[in-house]
Amino acid sequence: MTTRLILIRHGVTEWNKQKRYCGCKNIGLSNHGKAQAMQLRNRFNGFGFDKIYCSDRKRALQTRAILFGKADFTKVKNLREIDFGVFEGLRHDEVLKKYPKLYKEWLADPYKARIPQAEQMRVFKKRVDGTIKGILQANRGKTIALVCHGGVIGIFVSGILKNRSFWKFVPSPASVTVVEYNKNKLRLKKFNQIQGRFSIQSRDVS
């Protein structure tokens, strides 16, 4: 019995556009982000989900509302983006100027770097993995939509592929990633799809 998890990253925000670190901050979608979500809704036309889960951050909730309207859903705090601590709200160039050594360490290996006041990468991974696996186990054989964040999807996918290069697996805004769960095994079927009519029929990319 195969369970399908459709991971959806929220649409773009003004902070995304400005290249600001946006983790736990409750930022809403930009007009562009709302338009992206509308386009994604059209791609989902005629496709049904058994369950819908969503992060409690505004950008994810707005994306969910555009995609699924008044359909029932479950809000999950543990699907929030990672807390970037002192990096929150700063542009990449501002972080590099203010915390040059730390920022280079973070980019080189986010698992080793320690950002003040931030959620450690290992803690973030444990939170995300435990939450998503709990959702999968509670919905065996169903097709589940999960509206969340780039970092949440990135840390989960990199874990499936056993690859510590977290940055490679952070998908684009308003993108779709498909994971299948069968016989207690996770398989990445589709990653970062941003164009075309949505379909779960795809080749294994893991």
N, C-alpha and C positions, 0 to 999 in steps of 0.2 A: 504494500500500500504506500503510494508516493504522496508526500505532502509538498506542495509548491509554495514557496515564499517569494513574493514580488516586492522587492525593496525599492522604494521610491524616494529619491532625494527631493527635498522641497525646491521651489523655484528660487531664482536669484534675489538677493536683497541689495540695498544700497551699500551695506558694509562689504558684501562680496565684491561688488563693482569697484569699491575703493580699496580693495585688497586689505581690509581690516580683519584682524582675528575676531571671529564671532563664534563663541562656544556656548556658554550658559546664558549669555545676554538675550533678552527677549525681544529680538528684532523682527519686524514684520516684512512681508514681501514688498519689493518695489513694483512699480507698474509693469515693468518688463517681466518680473517674476510671476505676476498674476497672468500675464499673457502666455508665458511658458506653460503654466498649469492648465490654462484653457486648451492649448494645443495638445497637451498630454491627455486631457479628458477626451478629446476627439479620437485620439489613438486607441483609447480604451472602449470606445463605443461598441456595445454589444457583448463585452467581456464581463463575466460575473465573478465576484469574489464571495467566498463563504464568510470570511471575517476580515475586519479592518481594524488595525491598531495604529496609533499615532503618538508621536512625541508630544509633550505638553507645551512646547515652545510655539510662539505665535506664528512663525514662518511655516512650520509644519502644519499647524492647525488650519491656517488659511489655505494651504495647498490642498489639504484633505477636503476642506469644504468645497473648493472649486471642482475637485475630481469627483467627489461622491455625494455632494449635496447633503440631504437629511438622512442618509443611510446610517444605521447604527454603527458605532465604533467604540473602541476602548482607548482611553487616554492613558499613556504609560510614561511616568516620570523618568524611569530608567532608560528610556530611549533618547534622552537628551544628548546633545553634542558634548564632547569633552570640555571641561572647564580649563581655559587657557591661563588662568591666574593673572599675573601682571601683564601678560601679552594682550588680554582682552581689550578690544576697541582700538588697538594700535595698528597702524599700517605696517606692512612688512619692512619698509625702509625706516620707519620710526623705531621698530624693534631692533633692527640692525644697528642703528645709531645709539640707542639707549642701553642695549644689552648685547654688544657685539660677540663676546666670547660665548655666552650662553646660547645665543641664537644659532651660532654656527654648530654648537654641540647638539642642539635640538634638531636641526636639519640633518645632521650626519647620523644621529641615532636617537630618535625620540624616546626609546626605552631607557636609555642611560641618563639623558639630560634631566635635570630637576628644576623646573620653572617654579619660582616662588608663588605660593598660594594656588597652584594648579593641581588638577587631578593627575596623578601619575599614570603613565601609559598602561602599566600592568594592571592597575586598579580599574581603569577605563575598560580595558579588554575583558576583564573578569565580569564587570557589570553588564557589558553588552552581550557577551557570550551566554551568560547565565539567563539573561532576560529573553533573548531570542530563542534559545533552546527550550526554555519553559513554554514559550508560545507555540513552538513546533510540537512539543509533546502533548500539549493540550488540544491540538487541532489536527490529529493524524488523519491523513487522507483528504484534507481540505486544501483549498487555494486561498492564501492569506495575503492581504495587502498590508504593508508596513511602511508608513510615511514617516521619514526621519531625516537624518543629516549625513553629510558626506563623510565625516569622521566615523560615524557609527557603521556605515556600510563598509568603509575602508578597513576598519579594524576587524570586522567580521569576515570579510572576503579574504584578507591577508592571512587570517587564521586558518581558513579552509585550505588555502594553497600552501600553508606552512612557509610563508614568506614574510620576513621582518621588514621588508621595504614598504611600509605602511603608505607612504605618499603615492605609490604607483596605483593604489586601489581606491583612491578617493574619487568618486564619479562626478560627472558634471551636474549642475542644477537641473531639476526636472527630468532626470534620467531614470531608466529602469534597469534593475539588475535582478536576475532570476536564480534562485537556489532551490535545489530539490533535496528532500530528506527522505531516505528510504533505508530500512534495516539499520537504523542508527548511524547512517553515513550521510554526510553532506557533500553535494556536488554542485559546483558552479556551472550553470547552463548558459547564462547570458550575462554580459557585463556592460554597463554604461551605454545602454541603447538609448539614443536620443532622436532617432528618426524612424519613419515607417510605421505601418499599422502594427499594433502590439499583438504578438502571438507567443505562446509558450513553447511552440515547436521550434527547437533550435539545437544546434550542435553543442556538445560538451566542450567548454573552453578551459576546463581545469587541467 
